[in-house]
Amino acid sequence: MTVPITRLFHISDVHFGAEDRAALAWFELAVRSEQPDAVVCTGDLTQRATHMQYAAAAGWFAGLGVPVMVQPGNHDMPYFNLWERFRTPYGRYGVLAEAVGTELELDHVVVVPFDTNVRAQLRWPWSDGVVRRRKLDAALARLAALKADPRIKLVACHHPLLPAEDDARNPTIRGDMAFAALAKAGASGVLSGHVHRPFDLMRARGNRPLRMIGAGTLSTRLRGAEPSFNVVNVGSDGSITVERRDFLRG
């Protein structure tokens, strides 16, 4: 018997302004030919959050023709207008604003938003993630409201909540605390980006497992891996499979 599947295409770090046009065209073709149930982008839609870069991103996402959920990344706040960065950090999303921080509900999965960005911080690199209590509480409250819902619950944020190795320093401040709290609240996995390298890891805190799924980049800002995206299949039986697809130049 075939298990019904909800299919997500998970991308991140598109960086319009430094985008890889060939990689974007490759991804567009995959969307058109396979028609996933939704595309989830975990941040850094733009390189410098300019109006022109946002307009390019908005046109590209609209052209995909499938539901889209986007989370903001550290590059998605104005770099040069400090007043705007602190007052309305995501004000430039324009027509994409409706997809920012909006929960994604599909047949077999619910994706809950969780913002791990801050406007400024006194450390280097200042682009790394910070867990704020009120933002975590909002995600936890939504997971609590979904407790009786049989669908798989995923959380989408920009920064990985744990480092690649358990014994390494965690670049996301209070990421361990958030990871443990989300696992306890019933999340099955966390979708993220930021590091431009894909990963699929199972971790646990307090004997509660949580899957960490990271998408690579579709930009020219490579960090040791070619552009890629993830295909996340969620079954009606609660199963999650992740297929990494790499862009092969040629």
C-alpha positions in Angstrom: 0.0 0.0 0.0 1.4 3.4 -1.0 1.7 5.9 1.8 0.3 9.4 0.9 3.2 11.9 0.8 3.4 15.7 1.3 6.4 17.0 -0.5 8.3 20.1 0.4 11.2 21.7 -1.6 13.4 23.3 1.1 15.8 26.0 -0.1 17.8 28.7 1.7 20.2 31.5 1.2 19.2 32.5 -2.3 20.9 35.9 -1.8 19.3 37.9 -4.7 22.1 40.3 -5.6 24.6 37.5 -5.5 22.3 34.8 -6.9 23.4 31.9 -9.1 21.1 32.3 -12.1 21.9 28.8 -13.5 21.1 27.2 -10.1 17.9 29.2 -9.9 16.8 28.0 -13.4 17.6 24.4 -12.4 15.4 24.8 -9.3 12.6 26.4 -11.3 12.6 23.5 -13.7 12.4 21.0 -10.8 9.4 22.9 -9.4 7.6 23.1 -12.7 8.1 19.4 -13.5 7.5 17.9 -10.0 5.0 20.4 -8.5 5.8 20.1 -4.8 3.1 20.9 -2.3 5.1 23.9 -1.2 8.5 25.6 -1.2 10.0 26.6 2.2 12.9 29.1 2.1 14.7 29.5 5.4 16.1 32.9 5.0 18.6 35.2 3.3 16.5 35.9 0.3 18.7 38.9 -0.5 22.3 40.0 -0.2 21.8 43.5 1.1 18.0 43.9 1.5 17.7 46.5 -1.1 14.4 47.3 -2.7 15.7 46.1 -6.1 16.9 42.8 -4.6 13.5 42.3 -2.9 11.7 43.0 -6.1 13.8 40.4 -7.9 13.1 37.9 -5.1 9.4 38.6 -5.1 9.1 38.1 -8.9 11.1 34.8 -8.7 9.0 33.3 -5.9 5.8 34.3 -7.5 6.8 32.7 -10.7 7.2 29.3 -9.0 3.5 28.8 -9.0 3.3 26.8 -5.8 2.6 27.9 -2.1 5.7 29.5 -0.6 6.7 30.0 3.1 9.7 32.2 3.8 11.6 33.0 6.9 13.8 36.0 7.3 17.6 35.7 7.5 20.3 38.0 8.8 20.9 39.4 5.3 17.2 40.4 5.0 17.4 43.5 7.2 18.6 46.9 5.8 22.4 47.2 6.1 22.8 50.9 5.5 19.5 52.5 6.8 19.9 51.9 10.6 16.6 53.7 11.4 14.7 51.3 9.2 16.8 48.3 10.4 15.7 48.9 14.0 12.2 50.2 13.5 10.9 48.0 10.6 13.6 45.3 10.0 11.4 43.3 7.6 9.6 46.2 6.1 11.1 45.8 2.6 9.6 42.4 1.9 6.7 44.0 0.0 4.5 41.5 -1.6 6.5 38.7 0.1 5.4 40.0 3.5 2.4 37.7 3.6 4.7 34.7 3.5 7.0 35.9 6.2 6.4 34.3 9.6 3.2 32.6 8.3 2.5 29.1 9.3 2.4 26.5 6.5 -0.4 23.9 6.8 -0.5 20.9 4.5 -2.1 17.5 4.5 0.6 15.7 6.5 2.7 18.5 7.9 2.5 21.8 9.7 5.6 24.1 9.5 5.8 26.6 12.4 7.9 29.8 12.0 10.6 30.7 14.4 12.7 33.9 14.0 16.3 33.6 15.2 17.6 36.9 13.9 18.5 40.0 15.9 19.0 43.6 14.6 22.4 43.9 16.3 24.6 42.1 18.8 28.0 42.7 20.5 30.0 39.8 19.2 31.6 38.5 16.0 30.3 37.2 13.8 27.3 39.4 14.4 25.3 37.5 11.7 25.0 34.3 13.9 21.7 33.4 15.5 20.2 34.5 18.8 17.2 32.9 20.5 14.9 35.5 22.0 12.5 34.3 24.7 9.4 35.9 23.2 10.0 34.5 19.8 10.6 31.0 21.2 7.5 31.3 23.3 5.5 32.1 20.2 6.7 29.0 18.5 6.1 26.9 21.6 2.6 28.3 22.0 1.8 27.3 18.4 3.1 23.8 19.0 1.0 23.5 22.1 -2.1 24.5 20.2 -1.2 21.7 17.7 -0.7 19.0 20.3 -3.8 17.0 19.3 -3.1 17.5 15.6 -1.8 14.2 14.1 0.3 15.8 11.5 4.1 16.1 11.7 5.3 19.4 13.1 8.3 21.0 11.7 9.9 24.3 12.7 11.5 26.7 10.2 14.2 29.2 11.2 17.3 30.7 9.6 20.1 29.6 11.9 20.9 26.0 12.9 20.0 25.6 16.6 23.0 23.3 17.3 26.5 23.1 15.9 27.6 20.5 13.4 29.4 18.6 16.1 28.0 18.1 19.6 31.3 19.0 21.3 31.8 22.2 19.3 30.8 25.7 20.4 27.3 26.6 19.5 27.2 29.8 17.3 23.5 30.2 18.1 23.0 31.8 21.5 20.6 29.8 23.6 20.2 27.4 20.7 20.5 24.4 23.0 17.7 25.7 25.1 15.5 26.2 22.1 16.3 22.8 20.7 15.3 21.1 23.9 12.1 23.1 24.3 11.0 22.5 20.7 11.7 18.8 21.0 9.7 18.6 24.3 6.8 20.5 22.7 6.4 17.9 20.0 8.4 19.2 17.0 9.8 16.4 14.8 12.4 18.5 13.0 13.9 21.9 12.4 14.5 23.3 8.9 17.3 25.9 8.6 20.0 27.4 6.4 22.6 30.1 7.0 25.8 27.9 6.8 25.4 27.3 3.0 26.1 23.6 3.5 23.3 21.0 3.5 23.0 18.6 6.4 20.5 16.0 7.8 21.3 15.1 11.5 19.4 13.5 14.3 20.2 15.0 17.7 18.7 14.7 21.1 18.6 16.8 24.3 17.1 15.3 27.5 16.4 12.0 25.6 14.1 13.8 23.2 15.2 13.5 19.6 14.8 16.2 17.0 15.9 16.1 13.4 18.0 19.0 12.0 17.6 19.6 8.3 19.7 22.3 6.7 19.5 23.5 3.1 22.5 24.8 1.2 22.5 27.9 -1.0 21.3 28.8 -4.5 23.8 31.7 -4.7 27.3 32.3 -5.8 28.4 32.6 -2.1 29.7 29.0 -1.8 31.3 27.6 1.3 32.7 24.3 0.3 29.5 22.9 -1.3 27.8 23.4 -4.7 24.3 25.0 -4.8 21.6 22.5 -3.7 18.1 22.1 -2.2 16.4 19.5 -0.1 13.3 17.4 -1.0 11.5 16.7 2.3 8.8 14.0 2.0 6.4 13.7 4.9 4.2 10.6 4.9 0.8 10.2 6.4 2.4 7.5 8.6 4.6 10.1 10.2 7.7 9.3 8.2 10.2 11.9 7.1 12.7 11.4 4.3 15.2 13.9 3.0 16.8 13.9 -0.4 19.6 16.3 -1.1 19.8 17.5 -4.7 23.1 19.1 -5.9 23.4 21.4 -8.9 25.8 19.8 -11.4 27.4 22.2 -13.7 28.1 21.1 -17.2 
